Amino acid sequence: MDKAPNKTISRAFSKAARWQIIITVLISGSSLLLAGTNAAISALAGGASVIVGGYAGVLIAQSPKGSAAGTVLITLLKAEAIKILVIAMLLLITFKYYQGLVPLALIGGLAGSALASGAGLRTVNNENDK
Amino acid sequence: MENTAQYLALIQAYTGIGIGLIIGLGAAGACIGIGIMCSSFLDGAARQPELMPTLQGKVFLLLGLIDASFIIGVGLAMMFAFANPLLAVIK
């Protein structure tokens, strides 16, 4: 009972992370062409903060303390809280210490990466259909 | 000079209010969405406990999607807090 959902979560995350990386690299590449190196690094920083935060959340979500619905839900909410905390901390560090930051490129990378996380849902749906 | 300082203070004050609204309203929306989804998850798990492993993965991904707008809002708020583009009007 405990192993199946963990596998599902990590598989869904890996699929979502793949899409997140692809979209972040695409946005970073277009930022490089449009606004230079600093914009490309900023877009990478935005996308990477979402991916690292998601990974931190998956690490927490993979270790539920029980199999009851309430316990599973609390673990998932805890994972989400840690994810948001990690993302906010990474963004704060980037904004505070990166001197050549291009804010719009960072927001673009962040938004693209955050919205691409829904791609994992399609994978889970496809696996369930099979 | 005095006018410039006043404009600066005005822009910073309104930006502060804007940042509060961005984060506060975003958090409220995300909380309402997560509350609705979690209640549906508990409902589904109570009706059909065998579906719980399937639902767990979907709930995790949907949590991320619901929070995406909030995370983007936090990023925008940080942009206004640390690199406010509106201040460029004065400089």
gemmi code that builds the backbone of each chain (N, CA, C; Angstrom):
import gemmi

chains = {
    "A": [
        ("MET", (0.841, -1.216, 0.000), (0.000, 0.000, 0.000), (0.868, 1.254, 0.000)),
        ("ASP", (1.950, 1.205, 0.781), (2.762, 2.422, 0.885), (3.662, 2.642, -0.326)),
        ("LYS", (4.084, 1.534, -0.978), (5.082, 1.671, -2.043), (4.490, 2.270, -3.314)),
        ("ALA", (3.249, 1.851, -3.664), (2.655, 2.259, -4.937), (2.535, 3.773, -5.095)),
        ("PRO", (1.938, 4.497, -4.127), (1.804, 5.935, -4.299), (3.148, 6.651, -4.363)),
        ("ASN", (4.155, 6.123, -3.599), (5.463, 6.766, -3.640), (6.050, 6.694, -5.031)),
        ("LYS", (5.889, 5.489, -5.652), (6.380, 5.317, -7.022), (5.656, 6.268, -7.958)),
        ("THR", (4.330, 6.353, -7.772), (3.542, 7.235, -8.636), (4.018, 8.675, -8.512)),
        ("ILE", (4.240, 9.111, -7.262), (4.649, 10.495, -7.038), (6.011, 10.765, -7.669)),
        ("SER", (6.973, 9.845, -7.441), (8.315, 10.117, -7.972), (8.333, 10.031, -9.496)),
        ("ARG", (7.514, 9.096, -10.067), (7.451, 9.009, -11.529), (6.796, 10.263, -12.112)),
        ("ALA", (5.725, 10.701, -11.479), (5.056, 11.915, -11.956), (5.985, 13.108, -11.849)),
        ("PHE", (6.736, 13.174, -10.728), (7.649, 14.310, -10.566), (8.755, 14.284, -11.612)),
        ("SER", (9.278, 13.074, -11.895), (10.382, 13.020, -12.863), (9.908, 13.441, -14.261)),
        ("LYS", (8.672, 13.031, -14.599), (8.126, 13.468, -15.895), (7.921, 14.979, -15.912)),
        ("ALA", (7.348, 15.501, -14.809), (7.108, 16.944, -14.728), (8.428, 17.700, -14.764)),
        ("ALA", (9.441, 17.167, -14.047), (10.747, 17.848, -13.994), (11.391, 17.884, -15.375)),
        ("ARG", (11.176, 16.802, -16.148), (11.732, 16.792, -17.500), (11.158, 17.952, -18.325)),
        ("TRP", (9.827, 18.103, -18.250), (9.190, 19.206, -18.980), (9.646, 20.557, -18.439)),
        ("GLN", (9.785, 20.636, -17.109), (10.213, 21.905, -16.506), (11.599, 22.295, -17.011)),
        ("ILE", (12.500, 21.295, -17.077), (13.870, 21.574, -17.544), (13.843, 22.026, -19.001)),
        ("ILE", (13.043, 21.322, -19.824), (12.971, 21.685, -21.248), (12.480, 23.127, -21.415)),
        ("ILE", (11.397, 23.466, -20.689), (10.822, 24.811, -20.847), (11.766, 25.881, -20.295)),
        ("THR", (12.437, 25.565, -19.161), (13.392, 26.534, -18.601), (14.534, 26.801, -19.579)),
        ("VAL", (15.051, 25.723, -20.182), (16.157, 25.897, -21.139), (15.691, 26.693, -22.365)),
        ("LEU", (14.454, 26.418, -22.807), (13.916, 27.175, -23.949), (13.807, 28.672, -23.631)),
        ("ILE", (13.247, 28.969, -22.450), (13.088, 30.386, -22.058), (14.460, 31.032, -21.875)),
        ("SER", (15.384, 30.264, -21.294), (16.735, 30.791, -21.083), (17.414, 31.079, -22.425)),
        ("GLY", (17.240, 30.165, -23.372), (17.826, 30.365, -24.698), (17.265, 31.589, -25.382)),
        ("SER", (15.937, 31.751, -25.308), (15.343, 32.927, -25.961), (15.747, 34.213, -25.234)),
        ("SER", (15.924, 34.133, -23.888), (16.396, 35.316, -23.155), (17.817, 35.669, -23.561)),
        ("LEU", (18.635, 34.620, -23.800), (20.020, 34.851, -24.232), (20.049, 35.596, -25.561)),
        ("LEU", (19.151, 35.182, -26.458), (19.118, 35.833, -27.766), (18.575, 37.258, -27.683)),
        ("LEU", (17.564, 37.451, -26.814), (16.896, 38.757, -26.769), (17.594, 39.768, -25.869)),
        ("ALA", (18.142, 39.282, -24.721), (18.616, 40.268, -23.721), (20.001, 39.975, -23.151)),
        ("GLY", (20.662, 38.928, -23.605), (22.035, 38.716, -23.159), (22.223, 37.650, -22.091)),
        ("THR", (23.464, 37.527, -21.657), (23.851, 36.442, -20.745), (23.166, 36.541, -19.388)),
        ("ASN", (23.113, 37.765, -18.841), (22.510, 37.929, -17.512), (21.038, 37.505, -17.509)),
        ("ALA", (20.340, 37.804, -18.594), (18.929, 37.405, -18.690), (18.814, 35.891, -18.747)),
        ("ALA", (19.733, 35.249, -19.478), (19.693, 33.788, -19.579), (19.947, 33.148, -18.217)),
        ("ILE", (20.925, 33.686, -17.478), (21.219, 33.143, -16.144), (20.043, 33.384, -15.199)),
        ("SER", (19.409, 34.559, -15.335), (18.251, 34.860, -14.488), (17.107, 33.877, -14.752)),
        ("ALA", (16.845, 33.602, -16.032), (15.777, 32.648, -16.374), (16.105, 31.256, -15.834)),
        ("LEU", (17.377, 30.874, -15.938), (17.788, 29.572, -15.393), (17.588, 29.526, -13.883)),
        ("ALA", (17.930, 30.640, -13.211), (17.779, 30.693, -11.749), (16.305, 30.560, -11.361)),
        ("GLY", (15.413, 31.243, -12.103), (13.980, 31.151, -11.812), (13.446, 29.744, -11.983)),
        ("GLY", (13.813, 29.119, -13.115), (13.329, 27.753, -13.362), (13.917, 26.759, -12.377)),
        ("ALA", (15.224, 26.918, -12.083), (15.893, 25.977, -11.184), (15.326, 26.042, -9.776)),
        ("SER", (14.920, 27.237, -9.332), (14.377, 27.339, -7.966), (13.081, 26.534, -7.847)),
        ("VAL", (12.242, 26.549, -8.899), (10.998, 25.761, -8.862), (11.311, 24.254, -8.881)),
        ("ILE", (12.293, 23.863, -9.704), (12.624, 22.435, -9.805), (13.211, 21.927, -8.493)),
        ("VAL", (14.118, 22.705, -7.889), (14.724, 22.297, -6.611), (13.653, 22.237, -5.515)),
        ("GLY", (12.754, 23.226, -5.512), (11.659, 23.219, -4.534), (10.772, 21.997, -4.706)),
        ("GLY", (10.452, 21.662, -5.939), (9.634, 20.473, -6.213), (10.316, 19.205, -5.735)),
        ("TYR", (11.629, 19.130, -5.946), (12.380, 17.942, -5.495), (12.347, 17.830, -3.968)),
        ("ALA", (12.490, 18.979, -3.292), (12.417, 18.970, -1.819), (11.043, 18.480, -1.363)),
        ("GLY", (9.991, 18.913, -2.078), (8.639, 18.471, -1.741), (8.459, 16.976, -1.943)),
        ("VAL", (9.029, 16.453, -3.040), (8.906, 15.012, -3.313), (9.605, 14.194, -2.223)),
        ("LEU", (10.752, 14.675, -1.751), (11.474, 13.958, -0.696), (10.612, 13.823, 0.553)),
        ("ILE", (9.863, 14.873, 0.868), (8.984, 14.811, 2.050), (7.772, 13.924, 1.760)),
        ("ALA", (7.200, 14.057, 0.550), (5.971, 13.322, 0.214), (6.209, 11.820, 0.124)),
        ("GLN", (7.452, 11.413, -0.096), (7.729, 9.982, -0.251), (7.762, 9.225, 1.079)),
        ("SER", (7.701, 9.946, 2.170), (7.796, 9.238, 3.461), (6.572, 9.492, 4.335)),
        ("PRO", (5.384, 8.970, 3.919), (4.196, 9.146, 4.755), (4.296, 8.292, 6.025)),
        ("LYS", (3.758, 8.822, 7.145), (3.858, 8.112, 8.426), (2.773, 7.049, 8.597)),
        ("GLY", (1.843, 6.951, 7.660), (0.774, 5.971, 7.750), (0.044, 5.890, 6.429)),
        ("SER", (-1.008, 5.041, 6.366), (-1.710, 4.917, 5.090), (-3.140, 5.447, 5.157)),
        ("ALA", (-3.511, 6.056, 6.286), (-4.854, 6.633, 6.384), (-4.930, 7.900, 5.533)),
        ("ALA", (-6.153, 8.205, 5.061), (-6.320, 9.344, 4.147), (-5.855, 10.652, 4.787)),
        ("GLY", (-6.194, 10.842, 6.069), (-5.811, 12.076, 6.758), (-4.304, 12.217, 6.866)),
        ("THR", (-3.639, 11.100, 7.200), (-2.178, 11.133, 7.347), (-1.501, 11.452, 6.013)),
        ("VAL", (-2.006, 10.796, 4.960), (-1.448, 11.035, 3.622), (-1.618, 12.509, 3.237)),
        ("LEU", (-2.799, 13.054, 3.538), (-3.080, 14.452, 3.192), (-2.170, 15.405, 3.953)),
        ("ILE", (-1.950, 15.124, 5.242), (-1.073, 15.991, 6.038), (0.350, 15.944, 5.492)),
        ("THR", (0.806, 14.729, 5.106), (2.156, 14.612, 4.524), (2.267, 15.419, 3.237)),
        ("LEU", (1.222, 15.329, 2.403), (1.247, 16.070, 1.133), (1.251, 17.588, 1.365)),
        ("LEU", (0.448, 18.039, 2.336), (0.406, 19.481, 2.621), (1.733, 19.952, 3.199)),
        ("LYS", (2.350, 19.082, 4.035), (3.667, 19.424, 4.597), (4.690, 19.547, 3.454)),
        ("ALA", (4.620, 18.602, 2.522), (5.545, 18.631, 1.376), (5.352, 19.908, 0.575)),
        ("GLU", (4.099, 20.319, 0.398), (3.812, 21.528, -0.379), (4.334, 22.768, 0.342)),
        ("ALA", (4.157, 22.789, 1.671), (4.647, 23.936, 2.448), (6.167, 24.053, 2.330)),
        ("ILE", (6.853, 22.907, 2.425), (8.321, 22.929, 2.321), (8.748, 23.358, 0.924)),
        ("LYS", (7.985, 22.904, -0.083), (8.283, 23.294, -1.466), (8.219, 24.819, -1.628)),
        ("ILE", (7.144, 25.410, -1.132), (6.986, 26.861, -1.263), (8.074, 27.596, -0.496)),
        ("LEU", (8.392, 27.084, 0.701), (9.442, 27.708, 1.521), (10.787, 27.693, 0.802)),
        ("VAL", (11.120, 26.528, 0.219), (12.413, 26.398, -0.490), (12.445, 27.341, -1.689)),
        ("ILE", (11.328, 27.388, -2.450), (11.284, 28.272, -3.623), (11.440, 29.733, -3.199)),
        ("ALA", (10.715, 30.127, -2.136), (10.792, 31.521, -1.677), (12.209, 31.864, -1.212)),
        ("MET", (12.851, 30.935, -0.496), (14.218, 31.196, -0.022), (15.183, 31.338, -1.194)),
        ("LEU", (15.060, 30.447, -2.179), (15.962, 30.516, -3.337), (15.755, 31.812, -4.130)),
        ("LEU", (14.473, 32.217, -4.268), (14.196, 33.474, -4.975), (14.770, 34.662, -4.214)),
        ("LEU", (14.612, 34.622, -2.892), (15.134, 35.701, -2.045), (16.646, 35.824, -2.199)),
        ("ILE", (17.325, 34.672, -2.159), (18.791, 34.669, -2.314), (19.179, 35.225, -3.682)),
        ("THR", (18.436, 34.783, -4.721), (18.754, 35.256, -6.075), (18.577, 36.770, -6.189)),
        ("PHE", (17.428, 37.262, -5.678), (17.163, 38.700, -5.791), (18.163, 39.521, -4.983)),
        ("LYS", (18.597, 38.982, -3.843), (19.454, 39.770, -2.945), (20.913, 39.782, -3.401)),
        ("TYR", (21.393, 38.643, -3.910), (22.840, 38.542, -4.131), (23.271, 38.550, -5.597)),
        ("TYR", (22.352, 38.382, -6.536), (22.755, 38.388, -7.943), (22.674, 39.820, -8.476)),
        ("GLN", (23.832, 40.425, -8.700), (23.878, 41.851, -9.055), (23.331, 42.122, -10.461)),
        ("GLY", (23.621, 41.240, -11.396), (23.205, 41.507, -12.776), (21.856, 40.908, -13.131)),
        ("LEU", (20.989, 40.788, -12.148), (19.694, 40.118, -12.355), (18.813, 40.866, -13.369)),
        ("VAL", (18.145, 40.074, -14.234), (17.128, 40.654, -15.128), (15.778, 40.110, -14.635)),
        ("PRO", (15.025, 40.936, -13.894), (13.826, 40.434, -13.201), (12.789, 39.786, -14.117)),
        ("LEU", (12.554, 40.384, -15.284), (11.510, 39.829, -16.158), (11.876, 38.431, -16.661)),
        ("ALA", (13.172, 38.233, -16.952), (13.611, 36.907, -17.401), (13.447, 35.890, -16.281)),
        ("LEU", (13.766, 36.303, -15.060), (13.599, 35.399, -13.915), (12.134, 35.023, -13.724)),
        ("ILE", (11.250, 36.025, -13.823), (9.810, 35.744, -13.671), (9.344, 34.816, -14.798)),
        ("GLY", (9.871, 35.042, -16.010), (9.495, 34.185, -17.142), (9.893, 32.742, -16.908)),
        ("GLY", (11.143, 32.536, -16.479), (11.615, 31.175, -16.186), (10.817, 30.535, -15.072)),
        ("LEU", (10.536, 31.327, -14.046), (9.763, 30.842, -12.890), (8.352, 30.433, -13.304)),
        ("ALA", (7.684, 31.308, -14.062), (6.304, 31.033, -14.471), (6.244, 29.821, -15.394)),
        ("GLY", (7.150, 29.771, -16.362), (7.156, 28.633, -17.285), (7.366, 27.327, -16.563)),
        ("SER", (8.331, 27.328, -15.660), (8.649, 26.106, -14.924), (7.508, 25.694, -13.985)),
        ("ALA", (6.897, 26.687, -13.323), (5.803, 26.373, -12.393), (4.590, 25.821, -13.142)),
        ("LEU", (4.294, 26.408, -14.301), (3.121, 25.945, -15.044), (3.365, 24.599, -15.724)),
        ("ALA", (4.642, 24.311, -16.030), (4.953, 23.037, -16.698), (4.826, 21.849, -15.748)),
        ("SER", (4.735, 22.123, -14.437), (4.632, 21.014, -13.484), (3.338, 20.217, -13.684)),
        ("GLY", (2.363, 20.826, -14.350), (1.121, 20.115, -14.634), (1.287, 19.015, -15.665)),
        ("ALA", (2.436, 19.013, -16.364), (2.661, 17.982, -17.390), (2.722, 16.584, -16.784)),
        ("GLY", (3.140, 16.509, -15.520), (3.204, 15.205, -14.847), (1.834, 14.568, -14.686)),
        ("LEU", (0.809, 15.421, -14.622), (-0.561, 14.924, -14.432), (-0.991, 14.055, -15.609)),
        ("ARG", (-0.552, 14.463, -16.796), (-0.906, 13.714, -18.007), (-0.294, 12.307, -17.948)),
        ("THR", (0.932, 12.249, -17.453), (1.612, 10.951, -17.336), (0.857, 10.020, -16.385)),
        ("VAL", (0.461, 10.573, -15.237), (-0.283, 9.762, -14.262), (-1.593, 9.290, -14.864)),
        ("ASN", (-2.279, 10.174, -15.583), (-3.548, 9.815, -16.226), (-3.346, 8.709, -17.251)),
        ("ASN", (-2.291, 8.835, -18.070), (-2.015, 7.821, -19.094), (-1.744, 6.476, -18.462)),
        ("GLU", (-0.978, 6.476, -17.362), (-0.664, 5.204, -16.692), (-1.911, 4.567, -16.102)),
        ("ASN", (-2.801, 5.400, -15.573), (-4.045, 4.870, -15.021), (-4.943, 4.293, -16.107)),
        ("ASP", (-4.933, 4.938, -17.288), (-5.762, 4.442, -18.388), (-5.304, 3.056, -18.854)),
        ("LYS", (-3.957, 2.874, -18.838), (-3.430, 1.566, -19.251), (-3.803, 0.494, -18.240)),
    ],
    "B": [
        ("MET", (14.184, 68.728, -5.402), (14.805, 67.692, -4.561), (13.800, 67.119, -3.563)),
        ("GLU", (13.059, 68.096, -2.941), (12.060, 67.669, -1.962), (10.924, 66.899, -2.656)),
        ("ASN", (10.574, 67.402, -3.852), (9.541, 66.735, -4.640), (9.946, 65.314, -4.990)),
        ("THR", (11.222, 65.148, -5.363), (11.729, 63.822, -5.722), (11.602, 62.859, -4.554)),
        ("ALA", (11.981, 63.344, -3.365), (11.890, 62.489, -2.167), (10.441, 62.105, -1.886)),
        ("GLN", (9.549, 63.071, -2.110), (8.125, 62.791, -1.879), (7.592, 61.745, -2.866)),
        ("TYR", (7.987, 61.923, -4.146), (7.562, 60.946, -5.157), (8.095, 59.551, -4.825)),
        ("LEU", (9.367, 59.526, -4.379), (10.001, 58.241, -4.023), (9.225, 57.549, -2.899)),
        ("ALA", (8.900, 58.357, -1.888), (8.161, 57.799, -0.741), (6.786, 57.306, -1.170)),
        ("LEU", (6.157, 58.096, -2.072), (4.822, 57.736, -2.556), (4.860, 56.403, -3.317)),
        ("ILE", (5.858, 56.300, -4.218), (5.970, 55.068, -5.021), (6.243, 53.874, -4.121)),
        ("GLN", (7.145, 54.066, -3.144), (7.464, 52.942, -2.247), (6.259, 52.544, -1.404)),
        ("ALA", (5.491, 53.536, -0.963), (4.315, 53.223, -0.146), (3.279, 52.435, -0.945)),
        ("TYR", (2.987, 52.919, -2.157), (2.000, 52.219, -2.976), (2.506, 50.836, -3.409)),
        ("THR", (3.830, 50.744, -3.643), (4.395, 49.440, -3.997), (4.237, 48.457, -2.837)),
        ("GLY", (4.444, 48.960, -1.623), (4.264, 48.103, -0.437), (2.847, 47.564, -0.350)),
        ("ILE", (1.880, 48.459, -0.601), (0.469, 48.014, -0.578), (0.237, 46.971, -1.670)),
        ("GLY", (0.812, 47.234, -2.844), (0.654, 46.288, -3.962), (1.239, 44.930, -3.646)),
        ("ILE", (2.425, 44.929, -3.025), (3.070, 43.657, -2.667), (2.189, 42.877, -1.688)),
        ("GLY", (1.649, 43.606, -0.722), (0.758, 42.951, 0.256), (-0.453, 42.344, -0.422)),
        ("LEU", (-1.034, 43.088, -1.372), (-2.226, 42.581, -2.084), (-1.871, 41.370, -2.944)),
        ("ILE", (-0.720, 41.440, -3.631), (-0.324, 40.318, -4.503), (-0.185, 39.047, -3.676)),
        ("ILE", (0.569, 39.145, -2.571), (0.825, 37.940, -1.774), (-0.439, 37.502, -1.025)),
        ("GLY", (-1.155, 38.480, -0.452), (-2.332, 38.135, 0.345), (-3.444, 37.519, -0.476)),
        ("LEU", (-3.805, 38.155, -1.588), (-4.900, 37.626, -2.418), (-4.489, 36.307, -3.081)),
        ("GLY", (-3.192, 36.230, -3.488), (-2.707, 34.969, -4.074), (-2.783, 33.832, -3.077)),
        ("ALA", (-2.369, 34.111, -1.837), (-2.408, 33.076, -0.795), (-3.845, 32.674, -0.491)),
        ("ALA", (-4.750, 33.668, -0.458), (-6.164, 33.361, -0.186), (-6.735, 32.454, -1.274)),
        ("GLY", (-6.457, 32.797, -2.527), (-6.955, 31.978, -3.640), (-6.407, 30.572, -3.596)),
        ("ALA", (-5.087, 30.473, -3.350), (-4.477, 29.142, -3.296), (-5.050, 28.325, -2.144)),
        ("CYS", (-5.279, 28.984, -1.007), (-5.816, 28.262, 0.162), (-7.226, 27.750, -0.115)),
        ("ILE", (-8.054, 28.587, -0.768), (-9.423, 28.146, -1.094), (-9.374, 26.939, -2.041)),
        ("GLY", (-8.516, 27.033, -3.070), (-8.392, 25.921, -4.027), (-7.912, 24.650, -3.361)),
        ("ILE", (-6.897, 24.773, -2.506), (-6.354, 23.587, -1.836), (-7.392, 22.997, -0.884)),
        ("GLY", (-8.136, 23.874, -0.212), (-9.180, 23.382, 0.697), (-10.226, 22.570, -0.038)),
        ("ILE", (-10.687, 23.080, -1.193), (-11.697, 22.368, -1.986), (-11.149, 21.023, -2.460)),
        ("MET", (-9.868, 21.051, -2.939), (-9.302, 19.804, -3.464), (-9.099, 18.759, -2.351)),
        ("CYS", (-8.629, 19.232, -1.185), (-8.381, 18.286, -0.092), (-9.685, 17.681, 0.420)),
        ("SER", (-10.742, 18.497, 0.472), (-12.019, 17.941, 0.923), (-12.525, 16.906, -0.079)),
        ("SER", (-12.302, 17.163, -1.363), (-12.704, 16.190, -2.389), (-11.881, 14.911, -2.268)),
        ("PHE", (-10.589, 15.065, -1.958), (-9.729, 13.885, -1.789), (-10.211, 13.033, -0.610)),
        ("LEU", (-10.519, 13.689, 0.509), (-10.998, 12.937, 1.677), (-12.332, 12.259, 1.374)),
        ("ASP", (-13.186, 12.980, 0.640), (-14.478, 12.432, 0.235), (-14.281, 11.167, -0.613)),
        ("GLY", (-13.417, 11.290, -1.620), (-13.153, 10.160, -2.510), (-12.515, 8.992, -1.780)),
        ("ALA", (-11.577, 9.310, -0.865), (-10.902, 8.237, -0.112), (-11.865, 7.529, 0.827)),
        ("ALA", (-12.851, 8.268, 1.356), (-13.831, 7.636, 2.245), (-14.794, 6.745, 1.460)),
        ("ARG", (-15.145, 7.173, 0.257), (-16.079, 6.381, -0.556), (-15.391, 5.156, -1.154)),
        ("GLN", (-14.199, 5.350, -1.694), (-13.479, 4.243, -2.324), (-12.023, 4.236, -1.863)),
        ("PRO", (-11.737, 3.596, -0.741), (-10.370, 3.609, -0.192), (-9.346, 2.975, -1.132)),
        ("GLU", (-9.792, 2.081, -2.011), (-8.833, 1.416, -2.918), (-8.271, 2.386, -3.968)),
        ("LEU", (-8.931, 3.524, -4.153), (-8.451, 4.511, -5.134), (-7.418, 5.484, -4.558)),
        ("MET", (-7.152, 5.357, -3.260), (-6.293, 6.345, -2.593), (-4.888, 6.466, -3.203)),
        ("PRO", (-4.199, 5.340, -3.498), (-2.870, 5.487, -4.108), (-2.910, 6.230, -5.437)),
        ("THR", (-3.954, 5.988, -6.229), (-4.089, 6.687, -7.516), (-4.310, 8.176, -7.294)),
        ("LEU", (-5.177, 8.466, -6.314), (-5.513, 9.871, -6.074), (-4.343, 10.640, -5.476)),
        ("GLN", (-3.492, 9.918, -4.708), (-2.404, 10.605, -3.996), (-1.453, 11.318, -4.970)),
        ("GLY", (-1.074, 10.625, -6.028), (-0.176, 11.230, -7.024), (-0.814, 12.431, -7.686)),
        ("LYS", (-2.132, 12.293, -8.013), (-2.813, 13.412, -8.672), (-2.931, 14.611, -7.727)),
        ("VAL", (-3.216, 14.315, -6.455), (-3.340, 15.411, -5.482), (-2.024, 16.176, -5.377)),
        ("PHE", (-0.901, 15.435, -5.363), (0.403, 16.092, -5.240), (0.658, 17.018, -6.437)),
        ("LEU", (0.346, 16.530, -7.631), (0.582, 17.350, -8.822), (-0.368, 18.547, -8.877)),
        ("LEU", (-1.619, 18.314, -8.481), (-2.583, 19.425, -8.513), (-2.260, 20.478, -7.469)),
        ("LEU", (-1.693, 20.029, -6.327), (-1.242, 21.004, -5.327), (-0.221, 21.948, -5.960)),
        ("GLY", (0.694, 21.355, -6.742), (1.707, 22.163, -7.420), (1.099, 23.130, -8.406)),
        ("LEU", (0.070, 22.657, -9.138), (-0.573, 23.533, -10.129), (-1.344, 24.668, -9.459)),
        ("ILE", (-2.050, 24.340, -8.372), (-2.821, 25.381, -7.673), (-1.868, 26.431, -7.099)),
        ("ASP", (-0.728, 25.947, -6.599), (0.229, 26.874, -5.998), (1.053, 27.626, -7.027)),
        ("ALA", (0.990, 27.203, -8.289), (1.830, 27.852, -9.304), (1.535, 29.343, -9.388)),
        ("SER", (0.240, 29.689, -9.367), (-0.110, 31.115, -9.481), (0.410, 31.890, -8.270)),
        ("PHE", (0.334, 31.249, -7.103), (0.832, 31.911, -5.885), (2.349, 32.115, -5.959)),
        ("ILE", (3.047, 31.077, -6.456), (4.517, 31.165, -6.558), (4.912, 32.265, -7.544)),
        ("ILE", (4.182, 32.338, -8.661), (4.456, 33.408, -9.634), (4.206, 34.772, -8.983)),
        ("GLY", (3.141, 34.848, -8.188), (2.841, 36.097, -7.467), (3.949, 36.473, -6.502)),
        ("VAL", (4.496, 35.470, -5.807), (5.599, 35.732, -4.870), (6.815, 36.249, -5.637)),
        ("GLY", (7.083, 35.641, -6.804), (8.200, 36.106, -7.630), (8.004, 37.555, -8.064)),
        ("LEU", (6.784, 37.879, -8.505), (6.492, 39.263, -8.915), (6.626, 40.227, -7.740)),
        ("ALA", (6.129, 39.787, -6.576), (6.221, 40.642, -5.387), (7.681, 40.899, -5.026)),
        ("MET", (8.518, 39.849, -5.143), (9.942, 40.038, -4.838), (10.593, 40.978, -5.847)),
        ("MET", (10.131, 40.884, -7.110), (10.670, 41.806, -8.114), (10.365, 43.251, -7.710)),
        ("PHE", (9.112, 43.505, -7.268), (8.761, 44.864, -6.869), (9.470, 45.290, -5.585)),
        ("ALA", (9.792, 44.307, -4.732), (10.454, 44.641, -3.471), (11.935, 44.938, -3.664)),
        ("PHE", (12.599, 44.152, -4.517), (14.062, 44.269, -4.623), (14.519, 45.032, -5.860)),
        ("ALA", (13.768, 44.961, -6.937), (14.195, 45.645, -8.166), (12.990, 46.339, -8.779)),
        ("ASN", (12.468, 47.330, -8.044), (11.227, 47.985, -8.449), (11.403, 48.777, -9.765)),
        ("PRO", (10.752, 48.350, -10.841), (10.917, 49.070, -12.107), (10.228, 50.437, -12.107)),
        ("LEU", (9.289, 50.641, -11.179), (8.554, 51.910, -11.143), (9.439, 53.058, -10.659)),
        ("LEU", (10.508, 52.722, -9.914), (11.397, 53.771, -9.414), (12.235, 54.392, -10.536)),
        ("ALA", (12.317, 53.686, -11.666), (13.114, 54.199, -12.786), (12.530, 55.498, -13.338)),
        ("VAL", (11.255, 55.743, -13.097), (10.606, 56.970, -13.581), (11.257, 58.204, -12.941)),
        ("ILE", (11.603, 58.081, -11.665), (12.193, 59.223, -10.950), (13.655, 59.412, -11.324)),
        ("LYS", (14.394, 58.290, -11.368), (15.825, 58.391, -11.683), (15.999, 58.840, -13.134)),
    ],
}
model = gemmi.Model(1)
for chain_id, residues in chains.items():
    chain = gemmi.Chain(chain_id)
    for i, (resn, *xyz) in enumerate(residues, 1):
        res = gemmi.Residue()
        res.name, res.seqid = resn, gemmi.SeqId(i, " ")
        for name, pos in zip(("N", "CA", "C"), xyz):
            atom = gemmi.Atom()
            atom.name, atom.element = name, gemmi.Element(name[0])
            atom.pos, atom.b_iso = gemmi.Position(*pos), 0.0
            res.add_atom(atom)
        chain.add_residue(res)
    model.add_chain(chain)
structure = gemmi.Structure()
structure.add_model(model)
structure.setup_entities()
